[in-house]
Amino acid sequence: MATPFTLASEAARGFSNAAQYDQYRPSYPAEAVDKLLTHLGVAGLKNARVVDLACGTGKFTELLTARPEEYEVVGVEPHREMREELVKKNLARVKVLDGDAGNMPIGEGWGDALVAAQAFHWFATEASLKEIHRVLRPGAAFGMIWNVEDYNGPKAWTPTTKWEQELKDIIAELEDGHPRFRHMIWRQVFEKQQDTTPLQTLKDTFAQKLPLFSLPIGEDTVKWTVWLSDEGVWKRYSTLSQIANQEGEKKEQIQERVFKALKDPSTERNEKGEVAVHGVTYLAWTSRV
């Protein structure tokens, strides 16, 4: 039986302004999307069934529906405001459902692939893996994708510029105990994964522990740079849940620090005065055993 998943309060509050999230969060590079769908075995597979888990406002869903394969997509999202934002887009061949990583209203073995975009760190649990395993057909693949700005990367990743390091320092000061991509804790669930299957022997029944998904997981990255106005940098930065959850004077102080950091002489700008924002799109994938 599926296990209900409780949406973290930080996510519920931080993403409540779904329209702003949809407007200022980036989409995913075409190269990264092609790579991920190829690794998932659905690139070129006509009418493949794809589950977009924690689909949010549909940043990745839109890319799936624009593909020539004409995928049949089911988007699953527990956050009401984000789900409603996606429904407004009226995307072709997309069904949007209220559900979560531990309880997807999808039949067993339905999916040819499942993608969690910008989300798996919120529900990287054994219960979620079991539910993902349930909705995928045997041999189907599970993919994860994240856009990771330099200022929101893992501690070991060195930002390209001084201002991006300053914004990264601010995030470090606001740690709230909830795992994000940058903590890389989500990887541990694959190392610990196990399934208990009764096997009958001549003498007794014993439990054999089998993996749910193949190891090692595949990994790749695609680097990118986008150009944003100073205000655009702030609006994008403020969609991060740890920033969005700040209020009043505290949030104003963070905003002041961001604009001050952008004034550093080393900040790279184009002829329009826009700032170069650096990052990578990180991909990971594994197959259902």
Backbone bond lengths (Angstrom), bond angles and torsions (degrees), N, CA, C in turn:
res aa  C-N    CA-C-N  psi(-1)  N-CA   C-N-CA  omega(-1)  CA-C   N-CA-C  phi
1 M - - - 1.473 - - 1.521 109.15 -
2 A 1.338 117.44 137.41 1.453 121.28 -178.58 1.524 110.83 -63.83
3 T 1.325 115.00 149.75 1.455 121.06 -179.56 1.515 110.14 -104.97
4 P 1.351 119.93 121.52 1.455 121.16 178.76 1.520 110.73 -58.73
5 F 1.312 115.62 143.49 1.456 122.34 -179.98 1.517 108.28 -111.22
6 T 1.319 116.89 132.49 1.453 120.92 179.51 1.514 109.76 -92.79
7 L 1.324 116.90 120.04 1.454 121.58 179.24 1.522 109.28 -66.29
8 A 1.332 116.41 125.51 1.465 121.19 -179.19 1.527 109.58 -57.43
9 S 1.337 115.31 136.60 1.464 119.12 -178.32 1.520 111.34 -59.85
10 E 1.346 117.31 -32.36 1.460 121.28 179.04 1.526 110.64 -63.07
11 A 1.332 115.81 -37.22 1.460 119.90 177.98 1.527 110.65 -73.98
12 A 1.322 116.26 -42.38 1.465 120.42 -179.11 1.528 111.22 -59.22
13 R 1.349 116.37 -45.57 1.465 120.28 179.97 1.524 111.33 -75.15
14 G 1.327 115.96 -46.24 1.457 120.60 -173.43 1.511 113.94 -63.98
15 F 1.336 117.44 -28.09 1.456 120.52 -177.88 1.523 112.46 -107.52
16 S 1.335 117.00 17.47 1.467 120.19 -177.05 1.521 111.71 -65.81
17 N 1.343 117.08 -30.15 1.462 120.18 176.21 1.522 107.34 -87.81
18 A 1.329 115.44 76.08 1.461 121.15 -172.72 1.524 112.03 -65.20
19 A 1.325 117.76 -34.41 1.464 120.56 -179.33 1.521 110.82 -64.37
20 Q 1.337 116.81 -41.67 1.467 120.54 178.26 1.523 110.61 -66.61
21 Y 1.316 116.01 -41.27 1.465 120.49 177.47 1.520 109.68 -57.88
22 D 1.317 116.20 -47.26 1.460 120.61 -177.24 1.520 111.55 -65.34
23 Q 1.324 117.22 -35.19 1.455 121.17 -177.08 1.523 112.65 -74.19
24 Y 1.338 117.17 -38.70 1.457 119.10 -170.51 1.530 115.14 -107.84
25 R 1.325 118.24 -14.25 1.454 118.46 173.67 1.524 108.93 -75.32
26 P 1.321 117.88 142.40 1.461 120.36 -176.55 1.516 113.19 -77.28
27 S 1.331 114.92 158.52 1.448 120.82 169.99 1.530 107.42 -83.76
28 Y 1.329 117.52 -168.09 1.464 121.45 -175.52 1.522 110.20 -115.14
29 P 1.331 118.50 139.59 1.461 121.01 -179.24 1.527 111.66 -58.90
30 A 1.335 115.75 141.44 1.461 120.77 -179.25 1.525 111.30 -57.00
31 E 1.335 116.73 -37.98 1.464 120.37 179.52 1.527 111.21 -61.35
32 A 1.319 116.34 -41.53 1.463 120.24 -179.25 1.525 110.99 -68.55
33 V 1.318 116.73 -40.88 1.467 120.85 179.15 1.521 110.10 -63.09
34 D 1.324 116.53 -45.76 1.469 120.56 178.70 1.520 111.06 -59.18
35 K 1.330 116.10 -44.95 1.464 120.01 -179.67 1.518 111.32 -61.40
36 L 1.328 116.68 -46.10 1.457 119.89 -176.60 1.525 110.83 -65.06
37 L 1.319 117.45 -47.36 1.461 119.92 -177.99 1.527 111.73 -66.01
38 T 1.325 116.48 -30.32 1.461 120.00 175.15 1.521 110.44 -66.96
39 H 1.320 116.91 -44.90 1.463 121.00 178.36 1.529 111.48 -65.57
40 L 1.316 117.02 -27.79 1.467 120.73 179.17 1.520 111.95 -82.67
41 G 1.317 116.34 -8.01 1.463 120.06 176.93 1.511 115.12 79.83
42 V 1.337 117.81 15.86 1.464 119.55 -178.87 1.525 112.72 -115.82
43 A 1.322 118.51 -1.44 1.465 120.53 173.86 1.525 107.37 -66.13
44 G 1.317 116.57 122.49 1.455 120.93 -178.93 1.518 114.58 83.93
45 L 1.323 117.56 -0.59 1.472 121.02 -179.45 1.523 109.25 -91.84
46 K 1.306 116.44 103.26 1.464 122.60 -174.94 1.528 111.99 -60.01
47 N 1.328 115.45 132.17 1.476 123.06 175.87 1.524 113.71 59.52
48 A 1.324 117.33 25.87 1.465 120.08 177.49 1.526 110.06 -60.52
49 R 1.323 115.19 148.68 1.463 121.43 179.03 1.526 109.19 -93.01
50 V 1.334 116.16 119.82 1.467 120.93 -175.87 1.526 109.66 -124.34
51 V 1.325 115.81 129.22 1.463 121.59 173.98 1.523 108.13 -95.60
52 D 1.325 116.36 126.03 1.471 122.01 175.63 1.525 106.41 -105.13
53 L 1.331 115.39 94.06 1.458 121.74 -174.15 1.520 110.92 -82.77
54 A 1.339 116.50 134.47 1.465 122.23 -175.08 1.526 108.27 57.03
55 C 1.326 114.58 51.86 1.466 121.54 -171.63 1.520 113.58 -70.40
56 G 1.331 117.68 -14.01 1.459 120.60 177.34 1.512 112.34 59.38
57 T 1.333 116.05 -132.34 1.459 121.16 179.72 1.526 111.67 -86.85
58 G 1.327 117.37 2.51 1.455 120.62 174.48 1.515 115.50 93.59
59 K 1.333 117.82 26.82 1.468 119.71 178.78 1.531 110.98 -58.76
60 F 1.333 117.19 -41.83 1.459 119.90 178.51 1.527 111.21 -86.99
61 T 1.324 116.98 -31.55 1.462 121.57 179.36 1.521 111.08 -56.86
62 E 1.326 116.40 -42.15 1.466 120.92 179.98 1.526 111.26 -59.25
63 L 1.314 116.30 -39.32 1.462 120.65 -179.65 1.525 110.80 -68.76
64 L 1.330 116.30 -37.23 1.462 119.87 178.16 1.534 110.95 -63.81
65 T 1.322 116.77 -43.48 1.466 119.75 -176.38 1.525 112.45 -73.27
66 A 1.329 117.26 -19.77 1.462 120.76 178.86 1.530 112.31 -82.54
67 R 1.318 116.96 -7.45 1.462 121.15 -177.20 1.535 111.85 -73.12
68 P 1.332 116.70 150.87 1.468 120.01 179.69 1.529 113.36 -69.68
69 E 1.347 117.20 -15.55 1.471 119.53 -179.81 1.523 113.53 -69.77
70 E 1.342 116.56 -14.80 1.467 121.82 -178.40 1.533 110.84 53.17
71 Y 1.321 114.33 56.61 1.459 120.49 -179.69 1.528 111.33 -59.24
72 E 1.316 115.27 150.85 1.458 121.97 166.93 1.521 105.44 -94.82
73 V 1.320 117.32 115.20 1.459 121.66 -171.03 1.525 111.12 -114.72
74 V 1.312 115.20 134.41 1.461 121.30 169.85 1.527 107.64 -116.13
75 G 1.317 115.68 116.87 1.457 121.06 176.80 1.518 110.02 -95.60
76 V 1.323 116.31 130.38 1.466 121.75 -179.62 1.523 108.10 -117.85
77 E 1.326 117.10 125.25 1.467 120.71 -175.19 1.534 110.63 -149.64
78 P 1.341 117.89 126.38 1.469 120.59 179.95 1.527 114.71 -84.66
79 H 1.334 117.42 -18.43 1.463 121.58 -174.93 1.530 109.17 -86.20
80 R 1.317 116.73 113.41 1.468 121.01 -171.93 1.527 112.73 -58.89
81 E 1.324 118.03 -48.76 1.468 119.96 -177.17 1.527 111.82 -61.69
82 M 1.334 116.31 -40.21 1.468 118.93 179.83 1.533 110.23 -69.13
83 R 1.305 116.10 -40.52 1.465 120.41 179.30 1.529 110.11 -61.44
84 E 1.318 117.09 -42.47 1.461 120.97 -179.77 1.518 111.38 -64.97
85 E 1.330 116.78 -35.41 1.462 120.91 178.46 1.525 110.43 -63.71
86 L 1.326 116.60 -38.94 1.460 120.89 177.82 1.524 111.26 -68.86
87 V 1.310 117.12 -42.51 1.471 120.63 -179.33 1.527 110.51 -58.33
88 K 1.340 116.82 -37.44 1.475 121.26 -179.50 1.529 111.78 -58.70
89 K 1.330 117.30 -27.02 1.469 120.69 -176.47 1.525 112.20 -74.48
90 N 1.323 116.40 -18.04 1.468 121.34 175.66 1.525 111.78 49.75
91 L 1.315 116.22 51.80 1.459 121.65 -177.17 1.527 110.99 -72.51
92 A 1.315 115.68 143.29 1.463 121.47 -179.46 1.527 111.13 -68.64
93 R 1.321 115.85 140.09 1.469 123.69 174.91 1.530 112.80 60.51
94 V 1.331 116.40 29.32 1.461 120.97 179.58 1.523 110.12 -121.46
95 K 1.305 116.53 127.03 1.459 122.88 172.89 1.526 107.10 -109.29
96 V 1.321 117.58 125.69 1.465 122.56 -178.21 1.517 108.92 -105.89
97 L 1.341 116.22 122.80 1.460 121.08 -175.28 1.522 111.80 -121.63
98 D 1.307 115.19 148.37 1.466 122.81 173.50 1.529 107.39 -82.20
99 G 1.317 116.16 113.40 1.457 120.36 -178.98 1.512 109.36 -172.65
100 D 1.305 116.20 -178.49 1.455 119.78 -178.50 1.518 110.27 -147.19
101 A 1.322 115.56 -178.45 1.461 120.75 -173.59 1.513 113.43 -65.77
102 G 1.312 117.17 -21.70 1.457 120.01 179.70 1.509 113.45 -100.01
103 N 1.328 116.55 -4.34 1.460 120.23 -175.41 1.524 109.63 -156.19
104 M 1.321 116.13 84.07 1.465 121.26 179.78 1.529 109.57 -97.72
105 P 1.330 118.07 126.61 1.470 120.98 179.30 1.530 110.91 -78.16
106 I 1.323 115.09 60.17 1.463 123.01 -176.76 1.523 107.88 -132.09
107 G 1.323 116.66 141.48 1.450 120.95 -178.89 1.519 113.34 -66.17
108 E 1.315 116.15 155.20 1.456 122.62 -179.99 1.526 110.69 -62.18
109 G 1.327 116.46 131.65 1.452 121.88 176.74 1.519 114.95 70.84
110 W 1.331 118.40 18.39 1.470 121.25 -176.10 1.524 112.69 -70.52
111 G 1.317 117.58 -42.34 1.453 120.72 -167.71 1.517 116.54 -84.33
112 D 1.335 115.19 141.34 1.469 121.47 170.37 1.523 110.35 -85.95
113 A 1.322 116.51 -18.85 1.469 122.27 176.82 1.519 107.87 -163.53
114 L 1.325 114.89 155.13 1.465 121.20 174.98 1.521 108.12 -134.64
115 V 1.325 115.72 134.84 1.464 121.39 -179.89 1.526 109.45 -123.26
116 A 1.318 115.70 136.40 1.466 121.91 170.20 1.520 106.38 -116.92
117 A 1.326 116.81 108.40 1.455 121.91 -176.75 1.526 110.50 -100.55
118 Q 1.310 116.15 121.79 1.468 122.97 176.34 1.530 111.09 59.15
119 A 1.335 117.03 34.73 1.461 116.60 -168.96 1.523 117.01 -146.64
120 F 1.321 120.29 -26.76 1.460 120.03 -166.76 1.524 113.30 -59.54
121 H 1.320 118.62 -26.91 1.463 121.12 -179.97 1.527 112.13 -61.34
122 W 1.353 117.07 -22.35 1.468 120.18 -179.97 1.528 111.88 -76.42
123 F 1.331 117.98 -22.61 1.473 119.30 -174.66 1.525 112.00 -140.43
124 A 1.306 116.63 40.40 1.471 121.43 179.91 1.531 109.81 -80.23
125 T 1.328 115.63 76.02 1.461 121.63 -178.19 1.521 109.92 -128.50
126 E 1.318 116.10 163.23 1.461 120.53 177.73 1.525 110.46 -64.04
127 A 1.328 116.98 -37.05 1.461 120.29 178.99 1.525 110.85 -61.71
128 S 1.318 117.05 -40.77 1.454 120.63 178.46 1.524 110.98 -65.76
129 L 1.329 116.82 -43.08 1.465 119.54 178.59 1.526 110.93 -59.84
130 K 1.315 117.12 -39.86 1.462 120.60 179.57 1.527 111.07 -64.58
131 E 1.336 116.63 -39.01 1.456 119.89 179.21 1.530 110.90 -70.59
132 I 1.318 116.92 -39.68 1.466 120.68 176.26 1.526 109.88 -62.36
133 H 1.332 115.78 -42.67 1.463 122.05 177.72 1.534 109.80 -59.14
134 R 1.324 116.95 -41.24 1.465 121.86 -177.18 1.522 112.37 -62.45
135 V 1.341 117.41 -43.38 1.466 119.78 -173.02 1.526 112.97 -82.83
136 L 1.326 117.84 -9.44 1.458 121.00 178.29 1.526 111.11 -94.35
137 R 1.303 116.50 145.47 1.467 120.06 173.19 1.526 108.74 -72.69
138 P 1.320 118.33 157.66 1.468 120.85 177.48 1.530 111.12 -55.98
139 G 1.328 115.46 132.62 1.450 120.97 179.48 1.515 114.79 86.61
140 A 1.335 117.41 -9.22 1.461 120.60 178.61 1.534 109.48 -71.53
141 A 1.317 116.17 166.27 1.468 119.86 -173.39 1.524 112.38 -119.15
142 F 1.321 113.54 152.84 1.461 123.82 177.88 1.522 107.85 -113.79
143 G 1.332 116.44 123.50 1.457 120.90 -179.05 1.515 112.57 -118.45
144 M 1.318 115.56 148.26 1.461 122.70 176.91 1.517 108.42 -127.45
145 I 1.318 116.71 142.92 1.449 120.92 179.90 1.524 108.83 -145.29
146 W 1.322 115.47 137.35 1.463 121.76 178.00 1.524 109.99 -136.13
147 N 1.325 116.96 136.44 1.456 121.44 163.33 1.526 106.78 -86.71
148 V 1.316 115.89 125.13 1.468 120.13 -175.40 1.525 109.23 -125.66
149 E 1.330 116.26 103.46 1.453 119.81 174.75 1.522 109.57 -69.09
150 D 1.317 116.80 152.79 1.464 120.70 178.54 1.524 111.75 -51.83
151 Y 1.335 116.34 -36.82 1.461 119.70 -176.73 1.529 113.02 -76.85
152 N 1.332 117.47 -4.41 1.462 119.94 -178.95 1.522 111.98 -126.40
153 G 1.327 116.47 19.22 1.456 120.77 -178.17 1.515 113.28 -85.17
154 P 1.341 117.05 171.70 1.463 121.94 176.20 1.536 111.61 -56.44
155 K 1.303 115.83 156.35 1.458 121.99 -176.52 1.524 112.00 -55.89
156 A 1.320 116.34 -35.89 1.468 120.46 -176.54 1.526 113.02 -76.06
157 W 1.323 117.87 -13.18 1.463 121.03 179.84 1.521 109.26 -85.58
158 T 1.319 117.56 125.87 1.462 122.34 -177.88 1.525 110.69 -89.69
159 P 1.326 118.64 121.95 1.461 121.10 178.11 1.533 111.93 -61.37
160 T 1.316 115.69 153.31 1.462 121.74 -177.56 1.516 112.08 -70.39
161 T 1.340 116.70 -35.56 1.461 120.35 -173.30 1.539 111.91 -128.46
162 K 1.313 113.36 168.22 1.465 120.73 -179.09 1.524 110.92 -67.26
163 W 1.340 117.59 -41.63 1.468 118.98 -177.92 1.527 111.36 -67.20
164 E 1.331 116.57 -34.25 1.460 118.98 178.62 1.527 111.01 -69.54
165 Q 1.324 116.63 -32.92 1.463 120.41 174.85 1.529 110.55 -65.57
166 E 1.328 116.47 -39.72 1.470 120.09 178.76 1.526 111.07 -62.45
167 L 1.333 116.90 -42.59 1.462 119.82 178.67 1.527 111.19 -67.83
168 K 1.324 115.91 -32.39 1.460 120.05 176.55 1.528 110.22 -67.81
169 D 1.325 116.67 -37.48 1.466 121.00 178.14 1.525 110.94 -63.95
170 I 1.329 116.78 -38.45 1.466 120.72 178.62 1.523 109.98 -61.00
171 I 1.322 116.30 -45.43 1.461 120.35 179.76 1.527 110.77 -60.85
172 A 1.339 116.00 -40.75 1.467 120.24 179.63 1.530 111.15 -62.09
173 E 1.318 116.85 -33.11 1.459 121.09 179.49 1.535 111.80 -72.33
174 L 1.322 116.96 -17.85 1.465 121.46 -175.37 1.525 112.85 -105.67
175 E 1.313 117.48 19.01 1.462 120.58 179.30 1.531 110.25 -53.95
176 D 1.336 115.74 133.32 1.463 120.33 -176.14 1.525 113.21 -119.66
177 G 1.331 116.38 9.04 1.459 119.83 177.28 1.509 114.46 87.68
178 H 1.338 117.77 -4.12 1.462 120.89 178.95 1.522 109.27 -98.48
179 P 1.321 117.19 132.57 1.467 120.15 -176.32 1.523 112.61 -70.89
180 R 1.316 115.67 133.58 1.459 122.98 170.66 1.521 108.64 -113.86
181 F 1.307 115.75 177.75 1.462 119.17 179.11 1.521 111.19 -53.80
182 R 1.341 116.22 -43.82 1.462 121.07 -172.10 1.524 113.36 -61.35
183 H 1.324 117.97 -21.38 1.463 120.39 178.98 1.531 111.68 -78.20
184 M 1.328 116.31 -18.33 1.470 124.02 178.62 1.532 112.82 60.33
185 I 1.322 117.17 16.25 1.466 121.17 178.72 1.528 110.54 -69.14
186 W 1.322 116.69 -27.60 1.468 121.10 -178.73 1.521 111.95 -56.51
187 R 1.320 117.96 -27.00 1.464 121.53 -178.96 1.532 112.06 -65.00
188 Q 1.331 116.06 -27.46 1.469 120.40 -173.41 1.522 112.72 -63.79
189 V 1.335 117.68 -29.27 1.461 119.26 -176.83 1.521 111.24 -64.49
190 F 1.323 117.31 -30.03 1.458 120.03 178.44 1.527 111.05 -73.63
191 E 1.312 116.06 -32.91 1.459 120.58 178.47 1.520 111.55 -71.85
192 K 1.335 116.09 -29.02 1.466 120.65 -176.61 1.527 112.90 -100.04
193 Q 1.331 116.63 -6.12 1.459 120.40 -173.21 1.526 112.00 -56.28
194 Q 1.286 114.36 145.63 1.455 119.72 176.77 1.519 109.50 -162.38
195 D 1.303 115.40 152.53 1.459 121.14 175.34 1.524 106.52 -130.43
196 T 1.297 116.65 142.68 1.463 120.22 -178.33 1.527 109.00 -107.15
197 T 1.321 116.29 113.95 1.457 122.25 -177.79 1.518 110.38 -119.59
198 P 1.345 119.20 120.42 1.468 120.28 179.36 1.534 110.87 -67.57
199 L 1.304 116.72 130.68 1.459 122.15 176.58 1.526 108.82 -122.68
200 Q 1.324 116.79 128.67 1.465 121.70 -178.11 1.534 110.12 -87.87
201 T 1.299 116.67 125.21 1.459 121.74 175.00 1.527 108.18 -108.09
202 L 1.291 116.33 179.69 1.461 120.42 179.44 1.521 111.87 -64.15
203 K 1.315 117.38 -30.12 1.458 120.59 -173.58 1.527 113.37 -105.79
204 D 1.317 115.89 -37.94 1.464 117.34 -175.60 1.527 110.35 -156.95
205 T 1.324 114.92 176.50 1.459 122.03 175.83 1.521 107.99 -104.70
206 F 1.318 116.05 131.73 1.459 118.49 178.50 1.520 108.50 -131.89
207 A 1.301 116.01 164.59 1.463 121.20 -178.39 1.519 109.77 -102.10
208 Q 1.321 115.68 123.35 1.455 120.50 176.16 1.522 107.93 -102.95
209 K 1.307 116.50 132.29 1.460 120.64 -179.32 1.525 108.97 -93.27
210 L 1.320 115.11 119.30 1.451 121.46 -177.23 1.522 109.79 -120.63
211 P 1.333 118.00 147.59 1.464 120.24 177.81 1.518 110.85 -72.15
212 L 1.319 116.07 150.65 1.452 121.54 176.93 1.524 111.04 -86.68
213 F 1.342 115.61 -33.03 1.458 121.57 -176.72 1.525 110.24 -134.31
214 S 1.319 115.27 151.76 1.462 121.31 -175.82 1.524 112.32 -68.17
215 L 1.316 114.32 149.47 1.458 122.65 176.34 1.525 109.46 -128.88
216 P 1.338 117.24 151.92 1.465 126.69 -4.63 1.522 111.14 -73.97
217 I 1.328 116.32 157.03 1.452 119.02 176.86 1.528 108.45 -70.73
218 G 1.332 115.99 147.87 1.462 120.10 176.19 1.515 110.38 -79.25
219 E 1.316 117.24 149.33 1.464 121.73 -178.43 1.517 110.68 -143.77
220 D 1.334 116.34 145.51 1.460 121.62 176.35 1.526 108.06 -159.61
221 T 1.323 116.29 163.30 1.464 120.76 177.35 1.522 109.74 -138.60
222 V 1.313 115.18 152.97 1.465 122.68 173.93 1.526 107.25 -129.30
223 K 1.318 116.98 120.33 1.467 120.33 -179.27 1.526 110.45 -81.03
224 W 1.334 115.94 151.64 1.454 120.66 177.31 1.524 111.33 -153.51
225 T 1.323 114.97 161.61 1.463 122.90 173.27 1.517 107.65 -136.78
226 V 1.323 116.93 132.85 1.463 121.01 174.73 1.529 107.99 -123.30
227 W 1.318 115.48 156.55 1.460 121.02 -177.86 1.527 109.07 -112.97
228 L 1.337 115.77 124.43 1.460 121.29 -178.05 1.526 110.10 -132.85
229 S 1.317 115.73 151.39 1.462 119.98 171.21 1.524 108.67 -67.93
230 D 1.322 117.27 164.64 1.461 120.18 177.19 1.526 110.31 -56.51
231 E 1.323 116.26 -42.40 1.465 120.39 178.92 1.523 110.19 -65.59
232 G 1.325 116.08 -36.99 1.455 120.05 178.27 1.513 112.55 -65.01
233 V 1.340 116.12 -37.88 1.471 120.37 176.06 1.524 109.58 -60.90
234 W 1.323 116.54 -46.31 1.461 120.15 -179.54 1.524 111.49 -63.07
235 K 1.315 117.82 -43.92 1.466 120.32 -178.37 1.531 110.73 -64.60
236 R 1.326 116.43 -38.60 1.461 119.47 177.78 1.520 110.58 -68.25
237 Y 1.312 116.30 -44.84 1.467 122.00 -179.86 1.524 110.49 -61.63
238 S 1.328 116.60 -39.01 1.468 120.65 -175.02 1.524 113.02 -75.74
239 T 1.352 118.29 -4.88 1.464 119.47 173.46 1.527 111.66 -82.63
240 L 1.339 117.88 -11.72 1.462 120.27 174.79 1.526 108.08 -65.64
241 S 1.314 117.42 136.38 1.466 120.51 -172.48 1.524 112.82 -57.56
242 Q 1.332 117.78 -37.33 1.468 119.28 -178.15 1.523 111.78 -68.02
243 I 1.324 117.33 -29.21 1.460 120.70 177.13 1.520 109.83 -83.61
244 A 1.337 116.27 -43.65 1.467 120.80 -178.20 1.520 111.91 -60.45
245 N 1.327 116.87 -30.23 1.468 120.53 -177.49 1.527 113.75 -79.11
246 Q 1.330 116.80 -8.25 1.462 119.71 177.28 1.531 109.85 -77.90
247 E 1.309 116.49 152.64 1.462 119.93 -176.88 1.524 111.59 -135.97
248 G 1.321 114.75 161.24 1.453 121.95 171.21 1.514 115.54 53.21
249 E 1.326 115.26 -133.40 1.457 121.84 -174.53 1.525 112.00 -61.58
250 K 1.333 116.65 -36.41 1.456 120.38 -179.56 1.526 110.92 -61.37
251 K 1.311 116.14 -44.28 1.461 119.76 -179.80 1.524 110.67 -68.90
252 E 1.311 117.42 -36.96 1.462 121.05 177.22 1.520 111.10 -62.28
253 Q 1.332 116.43 -39.93 1.462 120.49 178.73 1.532 110.86 -64.48
254 I 1.319 116.22 -39.76 1.472 120.40 177.96 1.528 109.63 -63.71
255 Q 1.326 116.21 -43.17 1.458 120.26 179.74 1.529 110.74 -60.64
256 E 1.322 116.63 -42.45 1.467 121.13 178.70 1.530 110.76 -61.48
257 R 1.331 116.90 -40.85 1.462 120.69 179.43 1.524 111.39 -64.87
258 V 1.326 115.84 -37.77 1.460 120.07 179.82 1.526 110.43 -64.88
259 F 1.318 117.45 -48.77 1.468 120.43 -178.68 1.530 111.35 -66.68
260 K 1.310 116.75 -34.71 1.464 120.06 176.73 1.528 110.43 -65.46
261 A 1.328 116.68 -42.71 1.463 121.03 179.73 1.524 110.95 -61.77
262 L 1.330 116.67 -36.98 1.462 121.04 -178.16 1.529 112.33 -68.88
263 K 1.324 117.30 -18.51 1.464 121.31 179.60 1.523 112.71 -81.41
264 D 1.329 117.30 -4.64 1.461 119.90 179.43 1.531 109.74 -57.93
265 P 1.337 117.61 136.46 1.471 121.82 -177.65 1.530 113.90 -57.73
266 S 1.316 117.51 -24.24 1.462 120.50 -177.65 1.530 112.84 -81.19
267 T 1.335 117.20 -6.20 1.462 120.60 -179.11 1.528 110.23 -64.04
268 E 1.324 116.25 125.56 1.459 121.46 -178.36 1.522 109.80 -80.74
269 R 1.345 116.06 128.13 1.465 121.35 -179.79 1.528 110.08 -131.56
270 N 1.326 115.52 153.70 1.457 119.95 175.58 1.518 110.46 -94.51
271 E 1.336 116.81 -173.13 1.462 121.04 -176.78 1.525 112.48 -65.09
272 K 1.333 117.55 -19.37 1.464 121.26 177.24 1.525 111.81 -87.86
273 G 1.327 116.75 -3.93 1.453 120.15 -177.18 1.511 113.32 85.51
274 E 1.331 116.81 6.28 1.455 120.61 179.91 1.524 111.15 -77.29
275 V 1.320 115.12 151.77 1.466 122.51 -175.92 1.523 110.77 -92.20
276 A 1.332 115.91 139.01 1.463 121.38 174.83 1.524 108.88 -79.56
277 V 1.332 116.70 116.82 1.466 122.87 177.20 1.529 107.36 -105.17
278 H 1.332 115.86 122.99 1.460 120.71 -174.53 1.530 110.92 -104.22
279 G 1.326 114.72 150.14 1.456 118.89 176.87 1.509 111.91 -175.03
280 V 1.319 115.12 -174.24 1.465 121.92 176.33 1.520 108.46 -137.35
281 T 1.314 115.33 155.51 1.462 120.87 167.06 1.517 105.86 -103.69
282 Y 1.305 115.63 122.97 1.456 122.76 -175.03 1.521 109.13 -103.99
283 L 1.323 115.60 128.97 1.463 121.73 -179.35 1.525 110.94 -115.47
284 A 1.319 115.85 145.41 1.460 121.19 172.69 1.526 108.22 -145.30
285 W 1.317 116.94 148.32 1.466 119.91 -178.27 1.513 110.61 -154.46
286 T 1.328 115.03 156.20 1.462 122.36 179.84 1.527 107.69 -158.69
287 S 1.313 117.57 156.48 1.463 121.60 -177.29 1.525 111.49 -104.86
288 R 1.335 115.62 146.06 1.463 121.55 176.30 1.524 109.04 -69.61
289 V 1.328 115.22 126.78 1.460 120.50 179.01 1.518 109.77 -81.79
